[in-house]
Amino acid sequence: MSLVLVEVKDRHTLLKFIKFPFNLYKNCPSYVPPLIDFELSSLTPKNPAFEISQVKLLLALKEGVIVGRIAGIILDAEKEDKNLVRFGWIDFIDDNKVSTALIQGIIDWAKPFGITGIHGPLGFTDFDFEGTLIEGFDELATQATIYNFPYYASHFESLGFSKACDWLEGRGEVPKELPKRMVRGTSLIKTRFKLEAKKIKSKSQIKTYSKGIFQTLNSSFTNLYGFYTLTDKQIDYYVDAYLGFVRKEFVTIIVNEKDEVVACAITLPSISKALQKAKGKLYPFGFIHLLQAFWKNNTLDMLLIGVNPNYQKLGASQLIFVELLSNFIKKKVGTVNTAIMLEDNHNVINLWNEFRGNVTTVIRRRCFIKSI
């Protein structure tokens, strides 16, 4: 059978690109489809990342039937820094010819730009889907994480890719109470370093701190794999994308004596099952499933958490963690899915180790890399 690559150049083809995984995983209980409108925003110039990158979207067709997809992303900063191209939004049937053609298509596109290596799956930023799932295939994906079939990793390895980094995701029960040692420690931290946990009373109050939240994330993510500082336009974009759809009781903000954000965390009720019911569409009934999950749910997804590096050694990491879990206990949250964490991010992982007995599941995702 003939295999061809087709570039996505219009909305009609982009919708096919977005919907391909819906068919690939239609009988998979662990797959969570994204909202089509959100994907349309992410993969078009509505996303300000297009101003600081080159993008190529490809579909693989066999006898006219879509059998794979891939996005190639050359970030201006990453090209200058490491001469790397990213691949993301990659899905394919279990056929090595298809995965090979997709990767080679991005390599052929990227080489004239002087690119010498390729890595992924990655998006434009850490707020996009990233990492190939390599452990935890029976677990329901969250609204912010990739699900893929087990054969993906072996395809990448057969193409000469090796491990660049791994991310871990913990899942488990919220403890009935916090360790007294941690609580005593946070009291001393607040007093000594003049830090305060803001009592969020309204969404408008969250908006007041929105720039500070993303500036904190900018600074705290600086040394993470593949992260590059967000532009002001990107911050505005993510403020609208994330902070317009939160519950105030699940936003935690730590400020210093100048009322500057030094640590923050955003958590959302799990909408994974609602997204499965919605099948990518808000209308006519998808929004009903999402609203029900949003307000009647005792399972939470930790979406974003960050601590200003200048305050990490001053105990702000422990403080944000204790404030977050204290709030979960008050709100009678049953289970929590952590955000993905780099396996060598010991500051965060050590905090979770305080609750080793409560973390019942660990999921692993991998970024692959190779020279070209």
VEXSE-57358 format. One record per residue (C-alpha): x, y, z; residue in three letters. Coordinates in steps of 0.5 Angstrom, whole numbers, plus 500, padded with zeros to 3 digits. Last residue first. Layout:
N
XYZALA
...
***
This chain:
372
540528526ILE
542527533SER
537523538LYS
532525543ILE
526522547PHE
522525552CYS
519520557ARG
513519561ARG
512515568ARG
506514572ILE
506512580VAL
500510583THR
498509591THR
501515594VAL
498515600ASN
503511604GLY
509515601ARG
506521604PHE
512525606GLU
515522600ASN
511528596TRP
515533599LEU
521529597ASN
519529590ILE
518536590VAL
525538592ASN
528532588HIS
526534581ASN
530529578ASP
524525576GLU
521531573LEU
514532576MET
508531572ILE
502534576ALA
499530582THR
493526581ASN
489527588VAL
484523591THR
478524596GLY
478532597VAL
474533603LYS
474541602LYS
478542609LYS
483536607ILE
484539600PHE
485546603ASN
490543608SER
494539602LEU
495546598LEU
497550605GLU
502544606VAL
505544599PHE
505552599ILE
509552605LEU
514546604GLN
516549597SER
516556601ALA
521554606GLY
527559605LEU
531555600LYS
525555595GLN
524563596TYR
529565591ASN
527560586PRO
520563586ASN
516557587VAL
511553582GLY
505549582ILE
501548576LEU
495543574LEU
494538580MET
488534578ASP
483533583LEU
478528585THR
472529590ASN
467532584ASN
461535584LYS
462542581TRP
467541575PHE
464534574ALA
457537573GLN
460543569LEU
464538564LEU
458534563HIS
453539561ILE
459543557PHE
459537553GLY
451537551PHE
450541545PRO
456543545TYR
462543548LEU
465538544LYS
471533544GLY
468527546LYS
463530551ALA
463523555LYS
470522555GLN
471529557LEU
467528563ALA
471522565LYS
477526565SER
474532568ILE
478532575SER
477538579PRO
482543578LEU
488545582THR
493551581ILE
499552585ALA
503558587CYS
509561590ALA
513567591VAL
507572589VAL
509579591GLU
504582597ASP
511586599LYS
511582605GLU
512576601ASN
506572598VAL
503565597ILE
498563593ILE
493557593THR
488556588VAL
483550589PHE
478555593GLU
477559587LYS
475554583ARG
478555576VAL
476556569PHE
478563567GLY
485562570LEU
487557565TYR
486559558ALA
485567559ASP
492567564VAL
495562559TYR
494567553TYR
496573557ASP
502569559ILE
504568552GLN
503575550LYS
508577555ASP
513572553THR
514565557LEU
521563558THR
524557555TYR
523550558PHE
525544555GLY
528540561TYR
527544567LEU
532550569ASN
527556568THR
521553571PHE
521556578SER
522563574SER
517563569ASN
512559574LEU
513565578THR
512570573GLN
506566571PHE
503567578ILE
505574579GLY
501576572LYS
495573575SER
495576582TYR
489581580THR
486575576LYS
485571582ILE
482577586GLN
477577581SER
476570581LYS
473571589SER
475570596LYS
482567596ILE
485567602LYS
492569601LYS
498565604ALA
503569607GLU
510570608LEU
514574612LYS
521570612PHE
521568619ARG
514568621THR
511564615LYS
517559615ILE
516558623LEU
509556622SER
511552616THR
515548620GLY
510547626ARG
505544620VAL
511540617MET
512537624ARG
505535625LYS
504531619PRO
498533615LEU
491530617GLU
487525614LYS
491524608PRO
489525601VAL
489519597GLU
493517591GLY
496519584ARG
503521583GLY
506523576GLU
513522574LEU
517525568TRP
523522565ASP
528525561CYS
532525555ALA
532518554LYS
534515547SER
532515540PHE
535511534GLY
528510530LEU
528503534SER
527506540GLU
522511538PHE
518505535HIS
519501542SER
516507546ALA
510508542TYR
508500542TYR
505501549PRO
499506547PHE
499513548ASN
495518553TYR
498524554ILE
497529560THR
493535562ALA
486533562GLN
488527566THR
489520563ALA
485514566LEU
490509569GLU
491502565ASP
497504561PHE
501506567GLY
508506565GLU
512508558ILE
507514557LEU
511519552THR
512526554GLY
509532553GLU
502535552PHE
502543553ASP
503547559PHE
511546559ASP
511550553THR
511549545PHE
509542545GLY
514536547LEU
514529545PRO
520530544GLY
527531541HIS
530532535ILE
537534533GLY
542538529THR
537543526ILE
541548521GLY
534551519PHE
535547512PRO
535540517LYS
528542520ALA
523540514TRP
527533513ASP
527532520ILE
520533521ILE
518528515GLY
523523518GLN
519523524ILE
513522521LEU
515517515ALA
519513521THR
512512525SER
508510519VAL
513505516LYS
514502523ASN
506500523ASP
503500530ASP
498506528ILE
500513529PHE
500519534ASP
504525535ILE
502531537TRP
509533539GLY
516533535PHE
521538537ARG
527541533VAL
534542536LEU
539547535ASN
541548542LYS
541555544ASP
539559538GLU
534553536LYS
531553543GLU
530560543ALA
527561536ASP
523555538LEU
522550532ILE
516546532ILE
514539528GLY
507537529ALA
506529528ILE
500525525ARG
498518523GLY
494513520VAL
489517516ILE
486513510VAL
487515503GLY
491509501GLU
495510507LYS
496517509LEU
500520514ALA
498527517LEU
503533518LEU
503539522LEU
510544521LYS
511550526VAL
516555526GLN
517559533SER
517565536ILE
510569533GLU
507562533PHE
508561541ALA
502567541PRO
497561540ASN
491564536LYS
496563530PRO
493556530THR
495549533LEU
493551541SER
487555539SER
484549535LEU
486544540GLU
482548545PHE
476548540ASP
477541539ILE
477539547LEU
482534549PRO
480526548PRO
481522555VAL
484515553TYR
484510559SER
478506557PRO
481505550CYS
475503544ASN
476510541LYS
483510541TYR
485511534LEU
479514532ASN
479520537PHE
487520536PRO
485522528PHE
480528531LYS
486534531ILE
489532525PHE
482531521LYS
480538524LEU
487541521LEU
485538514THR
479542514HIS
482548518ARG
487549512ASP
495548511LYS
496541514VAL
502538510GLU
500531507VAL
505525508LEU
504519503VAL
504512504LEU
503507498SER
500500500MET
***
